[in-house]
């Protein structure tokens, strides 16, 4: 009986290691995001007229995400945050569980109903790593 228990423990540890070794994964939604330097959100907010109707690349972390269909999210960089509007999901949507993930976004800066936002055309999602030890609070 001890041999069976020992084997089950070994199989369980191997399974946990396989699940826990999930590395960061990149997922592309919509248009490809160019590799050029990302504009800082603060630059856009400080000089909106210079960026209106211009195509830009932004990078940061996903904050709040539309939980209905993934048709918008808030992008946060080290300076500010900005609403990324995916046009009510007409062309693309993002997974609803990307909050905290690192993103690169391409889109067009718009001023809609008094708010500055980016009409997203493509999103590159870099999923956060799965850390099995955090599951066990280690």
Secondary structure as GFF3:
##gff-version 3
##sequence-region A 1 138
A	DSSP	alpha_helix	2	20	.	.	.	ID=ss1
A	DSSP	beta_strand	26	30	.	.	.	ID=ss2
A	DSSP	alpha_helix	41	46	.	.	.	ID=ss3
A	DSSP	alpha_helix	48	51	.	.	.	ID=ss4
A	DSSP	beta_strand	55	65	.	.	.	ID=ss5
A	DSSP	beta_strand	72	76	.	.	.	ID=ss6
A	DSSP	beta_strand	81	85	.	.	.	ID=ss7
A	DSSP	three_ten_helix	87	89	.	.	.	ID=ss8
A	DSSP	beta_strand	102	112	.	.	.	ID=ss9
A	DSSP	beta_strand	115	126	.	.	.	ID=ss10
A	DSSP	alpha_helix	132	135	.	.	.	ID=ss11
###
